[in-house]
Amino acid sequence: MNRILIIDDDKELCTLIRQSVLPEGIEADFCFSGRAGLLQLKEKEYQLVILDVMMPGFDGFETLGQIRKESSLPVLMFTSKNDSASKVRGLRAGADDYLTKPFDMDELIARIVSLIRRYTRFNRKDGQLQVVDFEGLTIDLDGRSVHTADGDYELPPKEFDLLLFLAQNQGKILTKQQIYENVWEEDYVYDDSNIMAVISRLRKKVEKNPGNPKYIQTVKGIGYRFSKDV
């Protein structure tokens, strides 16, 4: 059974989320402060963290920073209504997704299930993961290639590395700086031409309609995202 950790000082909300995810085969623990949450993460194995931005003392951003020093565990952040600055700050600091309070519980559960599926897809305990299937797209990690309805493509290094980075962060909005520094492993110099060229070549190979991409989606003004719906 999958297990998540909720870090939020709203005790009633924590209890409600725990009850709501149980039918999905997900157990939930909760803590009411960032520091308590960090200690709890050392005690048990989790597949997802839900983290509220607004907490007294050690806030959500500080907690996220500490989590990211040690773990790639998916983090879903709760932000306040119309607080776009917190959303962008959270995504740039390493959050995988965000949801604005108040929210629809069905939407939250859908986000939780999607993030856990993405995380477990690339973190199999047996270490035998070689092929990852999405809807109409197969990524062969060993052969560094892809299979689509239109055929097989052995991808050049940067194309494969960029596609894999996006897929490993499925559903997460990635800034161009994050993409460049992780794929090219160089400091970002605010020149997007390399990223745009590789994205264009990738779309021609993996997308049935590159002009209306199913997998590699553009997030205007921020960067790109691998669709969470495949």
MOFEN-V948392 format. One record per residue. N is the residue number from 0. RES is the residue in three letters. SS is DSSP state (~ for helix, > for strand, _ for the rest). OMEGA is omega in degrees with one decimal (NA if undefined). NEAR is the number of other C-alpha atoms within 12 Angstrom. Layout:
BEGIN
N|RES|SS|OMEGA|NEAR + N|RES|SS|OMEGA|NEAR
END
This chain:
BEGIN
0|MET|_|177.0|16 + 1|ASN|>|-178.2|26 + 2|ARG|>|177.8|28 + 3|ILE|>|176.1|39 + 4|LEU|>|177.7|43 + 5|ILE|>|177.4|43 + 6|ILE|>|-174.0|45 + 7|ASP|_|-178.4|36 + 8|ASP|_|175.0|29 + 9|ASP|_|-173.0|23 + 10|LYS|~|179.8|18 + 11|GLU|~|178.9|15 + 12|LEU|~|178.7|24 + 13|CYS|~|179.6|27 + 14|THR|~|179.6|23 + 15|LEU|~|179.2|19 + 16|ILE|~|-179.9|33 + 17|ARG|~|179.1|29 + 18|GLN|~|-175.0|20 + 19|SER|~|-177.2|23 + 20|VAL|~|-179.0|30 + 21|LEU|~|178.1|21 + 22|PRO|_|178.1|15 + 23|GLU|_|-178.5|22 + 24|GLY|_|-178.0|18 + 25|ILE|>|174.9|25 + 26|GLU|>|-177.6|27 + 27|ALA|>|168.2|32 + 28|ASP|>|176.0|34 + 29|PHE|>|176.2|37 + 30|CYS|>|-174.2|30 + 31|PHE|_|176.8|32 + 32|SER|_|-179.9|29 + 33|GLY|~|-178.2|35 + 34|ARG|~|177.9|28 + 35|ALA|~|178.7|24 + 36|GLY|~|179.6|35 + 37|LEU|~|177.0|33 + 38|LEU|~|-179.7|20 + 39|GLN|~|179.3|23 + 40|LEU|~|177.8|31 + 41|LYS|~|-175.0|15 + 42|GLU|~|-174.8|12 + 43|LYS|_|176.6|19 + 44|GLU|_|-179.0|20 + 45|TYR|_|176.5|31 + 46|GLN|_|-177.5|36 + 47|LEU|>|172.6|41 + 48|VAL|>|169.7|47 + 49|ILE|>|-169.7|48 + 50|LEU|>|177.8|45 + 51|ASP|>|178.6|44 + 52|VAL|_|-172.6|41 + 53|MET|_|174.1|29 + 54|MET|_|179.8|27 + 55|PRO|_|178.1|19 + 56|GLY|_|-178.5|16 + 57|PHE|_|-171.7|25 + 58|ASP|_|-175.6|30 + 59|GLY|~|-179.1|41 + 60|PHE|~|177.8|35 + 61|GLU|~|178.6|28 + 62|THR|~|178.5|37 + 63|LEU|~|179.5|38 + 64|GLY|~|179.1|27 + 65|GLN|~|178.1|24 + 66|ILE|~|-175.6|30 + 67|ARG|~|175.4|23 + 68|LYS|~|-173.4|14 + 69|GLU|~|-170.1|13 + 70|SER|_|173.0|22 + 71|SER|_|178.6|27 + 72|LEU|_|179.7|34 + 73|PRO|_|-179.2|40 + 74|VAL|>|174.7|44 + 75|LEU|>|-176.3|43 + 76|MET|>|171.5|42 + 77|PHE|>|177.2|41 + 78|THR|>|179.2|33 + 79|SER|_|-178.9|20 + 80|LYS|_|177.3|17 + 81|ASN|_|178.8|14 + 82|ASP|_|-176.5|18 + 83|SER|~|-179.6|16 + 84|ALA|~|179.2|14 + 85|SER|~|179.0|27 + 86|LYS|~|-178.7|31 + 87|VAL|~|179.5|26 + 88|ARG|~|179.9|26 + 89|GLY|~|179.7|37 + 90|LEU|~|179.9|37 + 91|ARG|~|-179.9|27 + 92|ALA|~|174.9|30 + 93|GLY|_|174.9|34 + 94|ALA|_|-178.5|44 + 95|ASP|_|-179.4|44 + 96|ASP|>|176.7|41 + 97|TYR|>|176.3|39 + 98|LEU|>|-176.9|35 + 99|THR|>|174.2|25 + 100|LYS|_|-8.1|22 + 101|PRO|_|-175.7|14 + 102|PHE|_|176.1|19 + 103|ASP|_|-176.0|14 + 104|MET|~|178.1|21 + 105|ASP|~|177.4|15 + 106|GLU|~|178.0|19 + 107|LEU|~|-178.8|27 + 108|ILE|~|178.1|29 + 109|ALA|~|179.1|23 + 110|ARG|~|-179.6|33 + 111|ILE|~|-178.9|43 + 112|VAL|~|-179.2|31 + 113|SER|~|-178.6|30 + 114|LEU|~|178.4|38 + 115|ILE|~|179.3|38 + 116|ARG|~|179.0|30 + 117|ARG|~|-177.4|34 + 118|TYR|~|-177.6|32 + 119|THR|~|178.5|28 + 120|ARG|~|-175.9|27 + 121|PHE|_|-179.3|31 + 122|ASN|_|177.6|20 + 123|ARG|_|-177.0|17 + 124|LYS|_|-176.6|10 + 125|ASP|_|177.0|10 + 126|GLY|_|-175.4|11 + 127|GLN|_|-176.3|13 + 128|LEU|_|178.4|17 + 129|GLN|_|-177.4|20 + 130|VAL|>|178.9|22 + 131|VAL|>|-177.1|31 + 132|ASP|>|169.5|21 + 133|PHE|>|-176.8|26 + 134|GLU|_|-179.8|18 + 135|GLY|_|-179.9|21 + 136|LEU|>|176.7|30 + 137|THR|>|177.4|30 + 138|ILE|>|178.7|35 + 139|ASP|>|-175.6|25 + 140|LEU|_|-178.1|26 + 141|ASP|_|-178.5|17 + 142|GLY|_|-178.7|19 + 143|ARG|_|-176.6|25 + 144|SER|>|177.7|30 + 145|VAL|>|173.9|35 + 146|HIS|>|177.6|26 + 147|THR|>|178.4|25 + 148|ALA|_|-178.4|15 + 149|ASP|_|177.5|16 + 150|GLY|>|-179.5|17 + 151|ASP|>|179.0|19 + 152|TYR|>|170.6|25 + 153|GLU|>|-169.8|23 + 154|LEU|_|170.8|28 + 155|PRO|_|-173.6|18 + 156|PRO|~|-176.0|18 + 157|LYS|~|177.9|27 + 158|GLU|~|-179.6|33 + 159|PHE|~|-178.5|32 + 160|ASP|~|-179.7|30 + 161|LEU|~|179.1|39 + 162|LEU|~|-179.4|42 + 163|LEU|~|179.1|33 + 164|PHE|~|177.7|30 + 165|LEU|~|-177.5|38 + 166|ALA|~|178.3|38 + 167|GLN|~|178.4|36 + 168|ASN|_|-175.0|40 + 169|GLN|_|178.6|35 + 170|GLY|_|-177.4|39 + 171|LYS|_|175.8|42 + 172|ILE|_|-178.0|39 + 173|LEU|>|177.7|40 + 174|THR|>|177.9|33 + 175|LYS|~|177.2|34 + 176|GLN|~|178.4|27 + 177|GLN|~|-179.6|32 + 178|ILE|~|-176.2|39 + 179|TYR|~|-175.8|31 + 180|GLU|~|179.2|21 + 181|ASN|~|-176.9|23 + 182|VAL|~|-179.6|26 + 183|TRP|_|179.7|23 + 184|GLU|_|176.9|15 + 185|GLU|_|176.6|13 + 186|ASP|_|179.9|15 + 187|TYR|_|-176.6|20 + 188|VAL|_|175.9|16 + 189|TYR|_|172.9|16 + 190|ASP|_|-173.8|13 + 191|ASP|_|-173.3|20 + 192|SER|~|179.5|14 + 193|ASN|~|-179.2|22 + 194|ILE|~|-177.4|32 + 195|MET|~|179.6|22 + 196|ALA|~|-179.7|16 + 197|VAL|~|177.6|27 + 198|ILE|~|-179.7|36 + 199|SER|~|179.9|25 + 200|ARG|~|179.2|23 + 201|LEU|~|-178.1|35 + 202|ARG|~|179.2|32 + 203|LYS|~|-178.5|25 + 204|LYS|~|-172.4|31 + 205|VAL|~|-177.4|38 + 206|GLU|_|175.1|28 + 207|LYS|_|177.4|20 + 208|ASN|_|-177.2|17 + 209|PRO|~|179.7|19 + 210|GLY|~|177.4|16 + 211|ASN|~|-169.3|15 + 212|PRO|_|178.9|24 + 213|LYS|_|-174.1|24 + 214|TYR|_|-174.4|36 + 215|ILE|>|-174.0|43 + 216|GLN|>|175.3|32 + 217|THR|>|173.8|29 + 218|VAL|>|-171.2|18 + 219|LYS|_|176.6|12 + 220|GLY|_|-178.5|11 + 221|ILE|_|-176.9|22 + 222|GLY|>|-175.0|27 + 223|TYR|>|178.2|33 + 224|ARG|>|171.4|36 + 225|PHE|>|-171.6|34 + 226|SER|_|178.0|29 + 227|LYS|_|-174.5|31 + 228|ASP|_|-179.0|23 + 229|VAL|_|NA|21
END
